[in-house]
Amino acid sequence: MAHKTSIRHCLAPSILVALLTTFPASAQTPAAADGADTTSAAMGKQSFRSYCASCHGAEARGDGSVAEHLKVPPTDLTQISQRNNGEFPFEDVFQSIDGRKPARAHGNRDMPVWGDAFKMTRDEPDEAGVNDRINDLVHFIKSIQEE
């Protein structure tokens, strides 16, 4: 019997590791996903201050210091969900920030193509890093939505 018990004790951690690495983060419990979203939003807030606030404003209302000099006023980012029937269009916002693929209903490309800009920085030399940075920005924008 001792042999069966030791095999079971050896296999249990292996099975647990396999299960944890097989299921994506989206399959985590809501509390775990919320924690990841909060961390991502905090990282996104830092990027927002560096790259977006000059146009969109410190409070993301479209009133940044250079907004008055732009042909097209920046969007009030706190109202995206409200303009979308209470739903936050995560993928559309991601594509709009990235800018390397045409976004549905985005219209003109007046905003910088941040996907390319981030890829040229020393901080994000690969596609995964660029996507992570944009993902963080989108989580931040999602976190500031007003009802």
N, C-alpha and C positions, 0 to 999 in steps of 0.2 A: 504494500500500500504506500510506503514512503516514496517509492519511485513515481507513482501517479501524482502524488501531492506535489512533488518538486517540479514535475512537468507542468502542472497546472499553475504553479507560482511563477514559472518562467514564461509561460505563454500569456498569462493575464496582462502583464505590462506591455508585451509586444502587440497584443490585440488592441489595447487602449491607445497606444501610439498610432497604430494603423488607422483606427477610427478617427482620432483627432486630426490626423493629417489628410484623411480622405474627404471629410465633409468640409465645405467652404465656410468662411466666416458668416455668410448669410444664414447658415443653418444653426448658428449659435443661439443661445437663449436671448430673448429681447434685452435683458439686463446687460449681457455681455456685448451685444451689438450697440446698445446705447452708450456704454462706456467707451467703446472704440470710436463711435461717432463724436463723442465729447472731446476725446483726445485729438481726433482729426480736425474738428472745428477749431480747437485752440491753435493748432499748427496753421490752419487756414487763416485765422485772424492775423497772425504775424505776416503771412504773405500778402493778405489784403492791405494791411497798413503800408507795406513796401511798394506794392505794384498797382493797387486799385484806388486807394483813398484820394489820390490827387484828382481824379475825375469823379468818382462816385461819392466822395466825402467820407469823413471819419465815421459817420453814422450810416453810411451806405445809402443815403437818400438822393444821390445824384447832384449834390451841391459841393463838390470838391473845388479846390482852389483854381483849377484850370477849366472847370465846367463852362464858365461864361465865355470862354474863348473857342469852344468847340462848335462846329456847324450843327451837329445833332446832340441835344442834351443827353447826358448819361442817365441811364435808367435808375429809378428808385428801387434798389435791390431788396428792400424790406417788404415790397408789395407783390413779389412774384407769385406767391401762392394765392393771394387774393385775386390777382388777375387771371388765375388759372383754376377758378372754381374751388378754391381751398386746397388744391393738391400742389405739392412742390414737384415740378418737372425736372427731377435730378439729371437725367440723361441730356435733356435739352440744354440745361444750364452748363453742364460739363462741356458739351459740344460748342456752345457759344463762347466759353472761355478758351477752350483749346483752339478753335478757329481754323484748324487744318482740314476739316471736312465741312461741307456746307451744312449749316444747321437749319432745321425746319423753321419756317416763319421768323427767321432772324432778320431778313431784309438785307440792307447794305452791310458791308463789313467795315464799320467805322471804328470798331474797337481793335486794338492790336491783336495779332495772332500770337497769343501767349504760349501755345504749344511749341511753336518754333523758338520763341524768345527764351523759354525755360530750357529748351534743349541746348541752346548755345551757352548757357551759364556753366561755370565750373561745378556748381552744386548738383546739377541734374544732367549728367552726360548721356544717360540712356532713357529709353522710352518708359520703362517702369518708374523711374524717378519723376519724369514729367507727369505721368498719369497720377502718381501719388500726390504731387503738389497740387494739381488741378482738383483731384478728389477732395483734398483738404479744404481748398477754397470753396468748393460746392457745399461741403458739410458746414462750413462757417456761414455761408449765405443762407442755407436752410435753417440754421440755428437762430437767425435774426428776423425771421418772417413774422409779420404782424397779422393779427386776425382782423 
